[in-house]
Amino acid sequence: MRRTLVVSLGTVVAFAALVPAGQASADARIHVVKPGHSIQKAVNKAKRGDIIQLKAGRYDGGVLVRKPLTIRGVGNKTVLRPGRRDHCAKVEQPGMGICVVGRAGHPVRNVTVKKLSVWKFKETGVLGLHTDKLTVEYVLAKKNGEYGIAEFNSTRGRFVHNWVEHSGEHAGLYVGDIADAHGTVVAENHASGNALGLLIRHARHVKVWGNDFVRNCTGIALVDDGQKGGQGNNAIWKNNVSKNNRDCKAYGPVPALNGTGILLFGGDHNTIAKNKVKRNRGDLRYSGGIVLQRGVPPKRRPAEHNLIKANHVRGNAPYDLVDKSGSRTNRFDHNRCKTSKPRGLC
Protein backbone atom coordinates (compact mmCIF):
# COMPACT_ATOMS: atom_id res chain seq x y z
CA MET A 1 0.00 0.00 0.00
CA ARG A 2 1.56 3.27 -1.05
CA ARG A 3 -0.30 6.25 0.32
CA THR A 4 1.19 9.68 -0.23
CA LEU A 5 0.38 13.26 0.55
CA VAL A 6 -1.13 13.60 -2.89
CA VAL A 7 -2.97 10.42 -3.79
CA SER A 8 -0.12 8.17 -2.42
CA LEU A 9 -0.39 -25.04 18.27
CA GLY A 10 -0.27 -24.06 21.25
CA THR A 11 -3.40 -22.19 22.03
CA VAL A 12 -4.88 -22.67 25.48
CA VAL A 13 -8.51 -21.65 25.89
CA ALA A 14 -9.96 -20.59 29.22
CA PHE A 15 -13.27 -18.98 30.08
CA ALA A 16 -13.22 -15.40 31.32
CA ALA A 17 -14.77 -14.84 34.71
CA LEU A 18 -14.92 -11.08 34.27
CA VAL A 19 -14.50 -9.10 31.05
CA PRO A 20 -14.30 -5.28 31.12
CA ALA A 21 -17.32 -3.52 29.66
CA GLY A 22 -16.85 -2.27 26.12
CA GLN A 23 -14.19 -4.86 25.27
CA ALA A 24 -16.16 -8.07 25.01
CA SER A 25 -19.38 -9.65 26.12
CA ALA A 26 -19.66 -11.37 29.50
CA ASP A 27 -19.49 -14.80 27.88
CA ALA A 28 -16.33 -14.03 25.87
CA ARG A 29 -13.52 -16.55 25.93
CA ILE A 30 -9.85 -15.78 26.51
CA HIS A 31 -7.45 -17.52 24.13
CA VAL A 32 -3.93 -17.52 25.60
CA VAL A 33 -1.12 -17.65 23.03
CA LYS A 34 2.43 -18.42 24.09
CA PRO A 35 5.53 -16.91 22.40
CA GLY A 36 6.42 -18.53 19.12
CA HIS A 37 2.91 -19.86 18.58
CA SER A 38 0.44 -18.54 16.03
CA ILE A 39 -1.68 -15.50 16.79
CA GLN A 40 -3.48 -16.05 13.50
CA LYS A 41 -4.66 -19.53 14.51
CA ALA A 42 -6.12 -18.09 17.70
CA VAL A 43 -7.82 -15.30 15.74
CA ASN A 44 -9.30 -17.79 13.29
CA LYS A 45 -10.60 -19.97 16.12
CA ALA A 46 -12.00 -17.09 18.17
CA LYS A 47 -15.64 -16.11 18.12
CA ARG A 48 -16.97 -12.59 17.99
CA GLY A 49 -16.03 -10.65 21.10
CA ASP A 50 -13.32 -13.05 22.29
CA ILE A 51 -9.94 -11.96 23.69
CA ILE A 52 -6.56 -13.10 22.33
CA GLN A 53 -4.17 -12.83 25.27
CA LEU A 54 -0.46 -12.74 24.36
CA LYS A 55 2.27 -13.37 26.91
CA ALA A 56 5.63 -11.61 26.93
CA GLY A 57 7.84 -12.77 24.07
CA ARG A 58 8.18 -12.65 20.30
CA TYR A 59 5.45 -13.46 17.79
CA ASP A 60 5.07 -13.45 14.01
CA GLY A 61 3.08 -10.55 12.65
CA GLY A 62 1.08 -10.31 9.48
CA VAL A 63 -2.07 -10.99 11.53
CA LEU A 64 -5.38 -10.50 9.71
CA VAL A 65 -8.50 -9.60 11.73
CA ARG A 66 -11.96 -9.53 10.17
CA LYS A 67 -14.29 -9.88 13.19
CA PRO A 68 -14.84 -8.12 16.53
CA LEU A 69 -12.26 -9.19 19.10
CA THR A 70 -9.40 -7.98 21.29
CA ILE A 71 -5.70 -8.73 20.82
CA ARG A 72 -3.97 -7.90 24.10
CA GLY A 73 -0.38 -8.25 25.22
CA VAL A 74 1.29 -7.50 28.52
CA GLY A 75 3.20 -4.39 27.40
CA ASN A 76 6.24 -3.61 25.30
CA LYS A 77 7.74 -7.06 25.97
CA THR A 78 5.02 -8.58 23.79
CA VAL A 79 6.66 -8.04 20.39
CA LEU A 80 5.34 -8.73 16.89
CA ARG A 81 7.95 -8.91 14.12
CA PRO A 82 7.78 -9.99 10.46
CA GLY A 83 7.49 -13.77 10.21
CA ARG A 84 7.27 -16.57 7.69
CA ARG A 85 3.64 -16.04 6.67
CA ASP A 86 1.94 -12.74 5.99
CA HIS A 87 -1.80 -13.27 6.33
CA CYS A 88 -2.49 -9.63 5.47
CA ALA A 89 -1.32 -10.37 1.94
CA LYS A 90 -4.53 -12.40 1.51
CA VAL A 91 -6.47 -9.13 1.45
CA GLU A 92 -3.87 -7.28 -0.63
CA GLN A 93 -2.34 -5.52 2.38
CA PRO A 94 1.12 -7.10 2.68
CA GLY A 95 3.75 -5.82 5.06
CA MET A 96 1.50 -5.05 8.05
CA GLY A 97 1.98 -6.10 11.66
CA ILE A 98 -1.74 -6.37 12.40
CA CYS A 99 -4.31 -5.53 9.72
CA VAL A 100 -8.00 -5.06 10.50
CA VAL A 101 -9.72 -5.14 7.14
CA GLY A 102 -13.38 -4.86 6.17
CA ARG A 103 -15.11 -3.84 2.95
CA ALA A 104 -16.75 -0.66 1.75
CA GLY A 105 -20.15 -0.51 3.42
CA HIS A 106 -19.29 -3.50 5.62
CA PRO A 107 -16.71 -2.33 8.19
CA VAL A 108 -15.13 -4.56 10.79
CA ARG A 109 -16.41 -3.25 14.11
CA ASN A 110 -15.17 -3.22 17.70
CA VAL A 111 -11.62 -4.49 17.34
CA THR A 112 -9.13 -3.57 20.06
CA VAL A 113 -5.33 -3.90 19.86
CA LYS A 114 -3.52 -3.04 23.08
CA LYS A 115 -0.40 -3.42 25.20
CA LEU A 116 2.02 -4.78 22.62
CA SER A 117 4.80 -3.74 20.24
CA VAL A 118 4.99 -3.89 16.43
CA TRP A 119 8.51 -3.61 15.02
CA LYS A 120 10.10 -3.33 11.59
CA PHE A 121 7.20 -4.15 9.31
CA LYS A 122 7.69 -3.12 5.71
CA GLU A 123 4.52 -1.06 5.61
CA THR A 124 2.49 -0.31 8.76
CA GLY A 125 2.52 -1.54 12.35
CA VAL A 126 -1.26 -1.55 12.93
CA LEU A 127 -3.59 -0.89 10.01
CA GLY A 128 -7.35 -0.31 9.96
CA LEU A 129 -9.11 -0.35 6.59
CA HIS A 130 -12.91 -0.06 6.49
CA THR A 131 -13.29 -0.27 10.27
CA ASP A 132 -15.63 1.18 12.87
CA LYS A 133 -14.64 1.67 16.52
CA LEU A 134 -11.11 0.37 16.06
CA THR A 135 -9.18 0.98 19.29
CA VAL A 136 -5.38 0.96 19.41
CA GLU A 137 -3.94 1.77 22.83
CA TYR A 138 -0.67 1.35 24.69
CA VAL A 139 1.05 0.13 21.53
CA LEU A 140 4.71 0.76 20.71
CA ALA A 141 5.11 1.05 16.93
CA LYS A 142 8.76 1.36 16.00
CA LYS A 143 10.76 1.38 12.79
CA ASN A 144 7.91 0.46 10.48
CA GLY A 145 8.40 1.38 6.85
CA GLU A 146 5.38 3.52 6.04
CA TYR A 147 3.12 4.30 9.02
CA GLY A 148 3.20 3.35 12.67
CA ILE A 149 -0.56 3.23 13.30
CA ALA A 150 -3.04 4.14 10.56
CA GLU A 151 -6.69 3.94 9.58
CA PHE A 152 -8.21 4.46 6.14
CA ASN A 153 -11.90 4.73 5.25
CA SER A 154 -12.77 4.22 8.92
CA THR A 155 -15.00 5.79 11.56
CA ARG A 156 -15.02 6.29 15.34
CA GLY A 157 -11.44 5.13 15.79
CA ARG A 158 -9.62 5.57 19.07
CA PHE A 159 -5.80 5.88 19.12
CA VAL A 160 -4.68 6.64 22.67
CA HIS A 161 -1.56 6.25 24.82
CA ASN A 162 0.58 4.93 21.98
CA TRP A 163 4.29 5.52 21.38
CA VAL A 164 5.28 5.77 17.71
CA GLU A 165 8.91 6.12 16.64
CA HIS A 166 10.92 6.19 13.43
CA SER A 167 8.25 5.36 10.89
CA GLY A 168 9.85 5.48 7.49
CA GLU A 169 8.21 7.22 4.58
CA HIS A 170 5.09 8.86 5.94
CA ALA A 171 3.69 9.36 9.42
CA GLY A 172 3.71 7.92 12.87
CA LEU A 173 -0.09 8.26 13.09
CA TYR A 174 -2.51 8.57 10.18
CA VAL A 175 -6.24 9.14 9.71
CA GLY A 176 -7.56 9.60 6.20
CA ASP A 177 -9.78 8.94 3.23
CA ILE A 178 -13.08 9.35 5.07
CA ALA A 179 -15.76 11.97 4.44
CA ASP A 180 -16.81 11.84 8.11
CA ALA A 181 -14.65 10.07 10.69
CA HIS A 182 -17.46 10.57 13.24
CA GLY A 183 -15.11 11.79 15.93
CA THR A 184 -12.09 9.52 15.60
CA VAL A 185 -9.87 10.35 18.60
CA VAL A 186 -6.07 10.69 18.56
CA ALA A 187 -5.12 11.47 22.16
CA GLU A 188 -2.22 11.26 24.61
CA ASN A 189 0.19 9.66 22.14
CA HIS A 190 3.90 10.32 21.69
CA ALA A 191 5.32 10.48 18.16
CA SER A 192 8.97 11.21 17.43
CA GLY A 193 11.54 10.51 14.74
CA ASN A 194 8.94 10.29 11.96
CA ALA A 195 8.53 12.25 8.75
CA LEU A 196 5.20 13.45 10.14
CA GLY A 197 4.05 12.93 13.69
CA LEU A 198 0.40 12.93 12.60
CA LEU A 199 -1.07 13.14 9.12
CA ILE A 200 -4.79 13.78 8.57
CA ARG A 201 -5.45 13.63 4.85
CA HIS A 202 -8.79 13.94 3.08
CA ALA A 203 -10.72 13.45 6.33
CA ARG A 204 -13.22 15.32 8.48
CA HIS A 205 -14.32 15.27 12.13
CA VAL A 206 -11.13 14.02 13.81
CA LYS A 207 -10.29 15.06 17.39
CA VAL A 208 -6.63 15.42 18.34
CA TRP A 209 -5.65 16.38 21.88
CA GLY A 210 -3.02 15.92 24.56
CA ASN A 211 -0.32 14.46 22.30
CA ASP A 212 3.43 15.03 22.13
CA PHE A 213 4.70 15.49 18.58
CA VAL A 214 8.42 16.14 18.95
CA ARG A 215 11.54 15.73 16.83
CA ASN A 216 9.78 14.77 13.63
CA CYS A 217 10.27 16.56 10.30
CA THR A 218 6.78 18.05 10.74
CA GLY A 219 4.63 17.69 13.83
CA ILE A 220 1.05 17.70 12.47
CA ALA A 221 -0.13 18.04 8.88
CA LEU A 222 -3.74 18.49 7.75
CA VAL A 223 -3.88 17.97 4.00
CA ASP A 224 -6.46 18.68 1.32
CA ASP A 225 -5.19 16.58 -1.57
CA GLY A 226 -7.79 17.79 -4.05
CA GLN A 227 -10.24 14.92 -3.75
CA LYS A 228 -13.96 15.64 -3.59
CA GLY A 229 -15.02 16.62 -0.07
CA GLY A 230 -11.68 18.07 0.92
CA GLN A 231 -10.38 18.10 4.48
CA GLY A 232 -11.81 19.96 7.45
CA ASN A 233 -13.88 20.21 10.64
CA ASN A 234 -10.99 18.75 12.62
CA ALA A 235 -10.10 19.91 16.14
CA ILE A 236 -6.45 20.10 17.25
CA TRP A 237 -6.03 21.27 20.85
CA LYS A 238 -3.69 21.12 23.84
CA ASN A 239 -0.89 19.29 22.02
CA ASN A 240 2.84 19.78 22.52
CA VAL A 241 4.34 20.29 19.05
CA SER A 242 8.01 21.12 19.49
CA LYS A 243 11.45 20.77 17.89
CA ASN A 244 10.18 19.12 14.73
CA ASN A 245 13.42 19.91 12.95
CA ARG A 246 14.46 16.69 11.27
CA ASP A 247 15.22 16.96 7.58
CA CYS A 248 13.19 14.71 5.26
CA LYS A 249 14.04 14.89 1.58
CA ALA A 250 11.37 14.96 -1.12
CA TYR A 251 10.50 11.72 -2.88
CA GLY A 252 7.87 11.15 -5.53
CA PRO A 253 4.95 13.52 -4.97
CA VAL A 254 5.81 14.05 -1.29
CA PRO A 255 7.58 17.37 -0.68
CA ALA A 256 10.61 17.88 1.49
CA LEU A 257 9.74 18.38 5.17
CA ASN A 258 11.69 20.28 7.79
CA GLY A 259 11.02 22.52 10.73
CA THR A 260 7.23 22.81 10.82
CA GLY A 261 4.99 22.51 13.86
CA ILE A 262 1.41 22.47 12.54
CA LEU A 263 0.90 22.64 8.79
CA LEU A 264 -2.37 23.10 6.93
CA PHE A 265 -2.23 22.35 3.22
CA GLY A 266 -5.69 23.67 2.43
CA GLY A 267 -8.68 22.55 4.48
CA ASP A 268 -11.62 24.37 6.01
CA HIS A 269 -13.33 24.86 9.36
CA ASN A 270 -10.48 23.36 11.37
CA THR A 271 -9.84 24.57 14.91
CA ILE A 272 -6.23 24.84 16.14
CA ALA A 273 -6.40 25.93 19.78
CA LYS A 274 -4.37 25.99 23.00
CA ASN A 275 -1.39 24.12 21.59
CA LYS A 276 2.23 24.65 22.58
CA VAL A 277 4.16 25.05 19.34
CA LYS A 278 7.79 25.81 20.08
CA ARG A 279 11.19 25.80 18.41
CA ASN A 280 10.19 24.36 15.08
CA ARG A 281 12.83 25.84 12.81
CA GLY A 282 13.49 25.28 9.11
CA ASP A 283 14.19 27.03 5.84
CA LEU A 284 11.45 25.68 3.58
CA ARG A 285 8.61 27.90 2.37
CA TYR A 286 6.26 26.09 4.76
CA SER A 287 8.60 25.90 7.75
CA GLY A 288 7.55 27.64 10.95
CA GLY A 289 5.23 27.30 13.92
CA ILE A 290 1.66 27.20 12.58
CA VAL A 291 1.60 27.50 8.81
CA LEU A 292 -1.39 27.81 6.47
CA GLN A 293 -0.82 27.05 2.79
CA ARG A 294 -3.00 26.28 -0.17
CA GLY A 295 -3.84 22.62 -0.74
CA VAL A 296 -1.50 20.43 -2.73
CA PRO A 297 -1.54 20.32 -6.55
CA PRO A 298 -3.25 20.07 -8.87
CA LYS A 299 -6.23 21.94 -7.38
CA ARG A 300 -4.42 23.89 -4.65
CA ARG A 301 -7.64 24.92 -2.91
CA PRO A 302 -7.31 27.70 -0.31
CA ALA A 303 -7.21 27.00 3.41
CA GLU A 304 -10.31 28.85 4.58
CA HIS A 305 -12.57 29.45 7.58
CA ASN A 306 -9.99 27.97 9.99
CA LEU A 307 -9.67 29.20 13.58
CA ILE A 308 -6.17 29.57 15.09
CA LYS A 309 -6.77 30.56 18.70
CA ALA A 310 -4.97 30.82 22.06
CA ASN A 311 -1.88 28.91 21.00
CA HIS A 312 1.52 29.45 22.61
CA VAL A 313 3.73 29.77 19.52
CA ARG A 314 7.29 30.85 20.28
CA GLY A 315 10.81 30.38 18.98
CA ASN A 316 9.83 29.11 15.55
CA ALA A 317 11.58 30.04 12.32
CA PRO A 318 11.28 31.71 9.99
CA TYR A 319 8.01 32.78 11.69
CA ASP A 320 5.71 31.69 14.49
CA LEU A 321 2.55 32.16 12.39
CA VAL A 322 2.36 32.06 8.60
CA ASP A 323 -0.74 32.69 6.50
CA LYS A 324 -0.24 31.87 2.84
CA SER A 325 -3.66 30.28 2.71
CA GLY A 326 -5.04 32.10 -0.31
CA SER A 327 -8.03 33.23 1.78
CA ARG A 328 -8.94 36.08 4.11
CA THR A 329 -11.47 34.01 6.04
CA ASN A 330 -9.07 32.47 8.58
CA ARG A 331 -9.10 33.86 12.13
CA PHE A 332 -6.02 34.32 14.31
CA ASP A 333 -7.17 35.17 17.84
CA HIS A 334 -5.24 35.61 21.10
CA ASN A 335 -2.15 33.64 20.10
CA ARG A 336 1.02 34.22 22.13
CA CYS A 337 3.72 34.70 19.52
CA LYS A 338 6.37 37.17 18.39
CA THR A 339 6.71 36.88 14.62
CA SER A 340 4.27 36.39 11.78
CA LYS A 341 3.95 36.64 8.04
CA PRO A 342 2.11 38.77 7.18
CA ARG A 343 2.64 41.04 10.16
CA GLY A 344 -0.14 41.54 12.65
CA LEU A 345 -1.24 37.93 13.18
CA CYS A 346 0.18 37.85 16.73
C-alpha positions in Angstrom: 0.0 0.0 0.0 1.6 3.3 -1.1 -0.3 6.2 0.3 1.2 9.7 -0.2 0.4 13.3 0.5 -1.1 13.6 -2.9 -3.0 10.4 -3.8 -0.1 8.2 -2.4 -0.4 -25.0 18.3 -0.3 -24.1 21.3 -3.4 -22.2 22.0 -4.9 -22.7 25.5 -8.5 -21.6 25.9 -10.0 -20.6 29.2 -13.3 -19.0 30.1 -13.2 -15.4 31.3 -14.8 -14.8 34.7 -14.9 -11.1 34.3 -14.5 -9.1 31.1 -14.3 -5.3 31.1 -17.3 -3.5 29.7 -16.8 -2.3 26.1 -14.2 -4.9 25.3 -16.2 -8.1 25.0 -19.4 -9.7 26.1 -19.7 -11.4 29.5 -19.5 -14.8 27.9 -16.3 -14.0 25.9 -13.5 -16.6 25.9 -9.8 -15.8 26.5 -7.4 -17.5 24.1 -3.9 -17.5 25.6 -1.1 -17.7 23.0 2.4 -18.4 24.1 5.5 -16.9 22.4 6.4 -18.5 19.1 2.9 -19.9 18.6 0.4 -18.5 16.0 -1.7 -15.5 16.8 -3.5 -16.1 13.5 -4.7 -19.5 14.5 -6.1 -18.1 17.7 -7.8 -15.3 15.7 -9.3 -17.8 13.3 -10.6 -20.0 16.1 -12.0 -17.1 18.2 -15.6 -16.1 18.1 -17.0 -12.6 18.0 -16.0 -10.6 21.1 -13.3 -13.0 22.3 -9.9 -12.0 23.7 -6.6 -13.1 22.3 -4.2 -12.8 25.3 -0.5 -12.7 24.4 2.3 -13.4 26.9 5.6 -11.6 26.9 7.8 -12.8 24.1 8.2 -12.6 20.3 5.4 -13.5 17.8 5.1 -13.5 14.0 3.1 -10.5 12.7 1.1 -10.3 9.5 -2.1 -11.0 11.5 -5.4 -10.5 9.7 -8.5 -9.6 11.7 -12.0 -9.5 10.2 -14.3 -9.9 13.2 -14.8 -8.1 16.5 -12.3 -9.2 19.1 -9.4 -8.0 21.3 -5.7 -8.7 20.8 -4.0 -7.9 24.1 -0.4 -8.3 25.2 1.3 -7.5 28.5 3.2 -4.4 27.4 6.2 -3.6 25.3 7.7 -7.1 26.0 5.0 -8.6 23.8 6.7 -8.0 20.4 5.3 -8.7 16.9 8.0 -8.9 14.1 7.8 -10.0 10.5 7.5 -13.8 10.2 7.3 -16.6 7.7 3.6 -16.0 6.7 1.9 -12.7 6.0 -1.8 -13.3 6.3 -2.5 -9.6 5.5 -1.3 -10.4 1.9 -4.5 -12.4 1.5 -6.5 -9.1 1.4 -3.9 -7.3 -0.6 -2.3 -5.5 2.4 1.1 -7.1 2.7 3.7 -5.8 5.1 1.5 -5.1 8.1 2.0 -6.1 11.7 -1.7 -6.4 12.4 -4.3 -5.5 9.7 -8.0 -5.1 10.5 -9.7 -5.1 7.1 -13.4 -4.9 6.2 -15.1 -3.8 2.9 -16.7 -0.7 1.7 -20.1 -0.5 3.4 -19.3 -3.5 5.6 -16.7 -2.3 8.2 -15.1 -4.6 10.8 -16.4 -3.3 14.1 -15.2 -3.2 17.7 -11.6 -4.5 17.3 -9.1 -3.6 20.1 -5.3 -3.9 19.9 -3.5 -3.0 23.1 -0.4 -3.4 25.2 2.0 -4.8 22.6 4.8 -3.7 20.2 5.0 -3.9 16.4 8.5 -3.6 15.0 10.1 -3.3 11.6 7.2 -4.1 9.3 7.7 -3.1 5.7 4.5 -1.1 5.6 2.5 -0.3 8.8 2.5 -1.5 12.3 -1.3 -1.5 12.9 -3.6 -0.9 10.0 -7.4 -0.3 10.0 -9.1 -0.4 6.6 -12.9 -0.1 6.5 -13.3 -0.3 10.3 -15.6 1.2 12.9 -14.6 1.7 16.5 -11.1 0.4 16.1 -9.2 1.0 19.3 -5.4 1.0 19.4 -3.9 1.8 22.8 -0.7 1.4 24.7 1.0 0.1 21.5 4.7 0.8 20.7 5.1 1.1 16.9 8.8 1.4 16.0 10.8 1.4 12.8 7.9 0.5 10.5 8.4 1.4 6.8 5.4 3.5 6.0 3.1 4.3 9.0 3.2 3.3 12.7 -0.6 3.2 13.3 -3.0 4.1 10.6 -6.7 3.9 9.6 -8.2 4.5 6.1 -11.9 4.7 5.2 -12.8 4.2 8.9 -15.0 5.8 11.6 -15.0 6.3 15.3 -11.4 5.1 15.8 -9.6 5.6 19.1 -5.8 5.9 19.1 -4.7 6.6 22.7 -1.6 6.3 24.8 0.6 4.9 22.0 4.3 5.5 21.4 5.3 5.8 17.7 8.9 6.1 16.6 10.9 6.2 13.4 8.2 5.4 10.9 9.9 5.5 7.5 8.2 7.2 4.6 5.1 8.9 5.9 3.7 9.4 9.4 3.7 7.9 12.9 -0.1 8.3 13.1 -2.5 8.6 10.2 -6.2 9.1 9.7 -7.6 9.6 6.2 -9.8 8.9 3.2 -13.1 9.3 5.1 -15.8 12.0 4.4 -16.8 11.8 8.1 -14.6 10.1 10.7 -17.5 10.6 13.2 -15.1 11.8 15.9 -12.1 9.5 15.6 -9.9 10.4 18.6 -6.1 10.7 18.6 -5.1 11.5 22.2 -2.2 11.3 24.6 0.2 9.7 22.1 3.9 10.3 21.7 5.3 10.5 18.2 9.0 11.2 17.4 11.5 10.5 14.7 8.9 10.3 12.0 8.5 12.2 8.8 5.2 13.5 10.1 4.0 12.9 13.7 0.4 12.9 12.6 -1.1 13.1 9.1 -4.8 13.8 8.6 -5.5 13.6 4.8 -8.8 13.9 3.1 -10.7 13.5 6.3 -13.2 15.3 8.5 -14.3 15.3 12.1 -11.1 14.0 13.8 -10.3 15.1 17.4 -6.6 15.4 18.3 -5.6 16.4 21.9 -3.0 15.9 24.6 -0.3 14.5 22.3 3.4 15.0 22.1 4.7 15.5 18.6 8.4 16.1 18.9 11.5 15.7 16.8 9.8 14.8 13.6 10.3 16.6 10.3 6.8 18.1 10.7 4.6 17.7 13.8 1.0 17.7 12.5 -0.1 18.0 8.9 -3.7 18.5 7.7 -3.9 18.0 4.0 -6.5 18.7 1.3 -5.2 16.6 -1.6 -7.8 17.8 -4.0 -10.2 14.9 -3.8 -14.0 15.6 -3.6 -15.0 16.6 -0.1 -11.7 18.1 0.9 -10.4 18.1 4.5 -11.8 20.0 7.5 -13.9 20.2 10.6 -11.0 18.8 12.6 -10.1 19.9 16.1 -6.5 20.1 17.3 -6.0 21.3 20.8 -3.7 21.1 23.8 -0.9 19.3 22.0 2.8 19.8 22.5 4.3 20.3 19.1 8.0 21.1 19.5 11.4 20.8 17.9 10.2 19.1 14.7 13.4 19.9 12.9 14.5 16.7 11.3 15.2 17.0 7.6 13.2 14.7 5.3 14.0 14.9 1.6 11.4 15.0 -1.1 10.5 11.7 -2.9 7.9 11.2 -5.5 5.0 13.5 -5.0 5.8 14.1 -1.3 7.6 17.4 -0.7 10.6 17.9 1.5 9.7 18.4 5.2 11.7 20.3 7.8 11.0 22.5 10.7 7.2 22.8 10.8 5.0 22.5 13.9 1.4 22.5 12.5 0.9 22.6 8.8 -2.4 23.1 6.9 -2.2 22.3 3.2 -5.7 23.7 2.4 -8.7 22.5 4.5 -11.6 24.4 6.0 -13.3 24.9 9.4 -10.5 23.4 11.4 -9.8 24.6 14.9 -6.2 24.8 16.1 -6.4 25.9 19.8 -4.4 26.0 23.0 -1.4 24.1 21.6 2.2 24.7 22.6 4.2 25.0 19.3 7.8 25.8 20.1 11.2 25.8 18.4 10.2 24.4 15.1 12.8 25.8 12.8 13.5 25.3 9.1 14.2 27.0 5.8 11.5 25.7 3.6 8.6 27.9 2.4 6.3 26.1 4.8 8.6 25.9 7.8 7.6 27.6 11.0 5.2 27.3 13.9 1.7 27.2 12.6 1.6 27.5 8.8 -1.4 27.8 6.5 -0.8 27.1 2.8 -3.0 26.3 -0.2 -3.8 22.6 -0.7 -1.5 20.4 -2.7 -1.5 20.3 -6.6 -3.2 20.1 -8.9 -6.2 21.9 -7.4 -4.4 23.9 -4.6 -7.6 24.9 -2.9 -7.3 27.7 -0.3 -7.2 27.0 3.4 -10.3 28.8 4.6 -12.6 29.4 7.6 -10.0 28.0 10.0 -9.7 29.2 13.6 -6.2 29.6 15.1 -6.8 30.6 18.7 -5.0 30.8 22.1 -1.9 28.9 21.0 1.5 29.4 22.6 3.7 29.8 19.5 7.3 30.9 20.3 10.8 30.4 19.0 9.8 29.1 15.6 11.6 30.0 12.3 11.3 31.7 10.0 8.0 32.8 11.7 5.7 31.7 14.5 2.6 32.2 12.4 2.4 32.1 8.6 -0.7 32.7 6.5 -0.2 31.9 2.8 -3.7 30.3 2.7 -5.0 32.1 -0.3 -8.0 33.2 1.8 -8.9 36.1 4.1 -11.5 34.0 6.0 -9.1 32.5 8.6 -9.1 33.9 12.1 -6.0 34.3 14.3 -7.2 35.2 17.8 -5.2 35.6 21.1 -2.2 33.6 20.1 1.0 34.2 22.1 3.7 34.7 19.5 6.4 37.2 18.4 6.7 36.9 14.6 4.3 36.4 11.8 3.9 36.6 8.0 2.1 38.8 7.2 2.6 41.0 10.2 -0.1 41.5 12.6 -1.2 37.9 13.2 0.2 37.8 16.7 
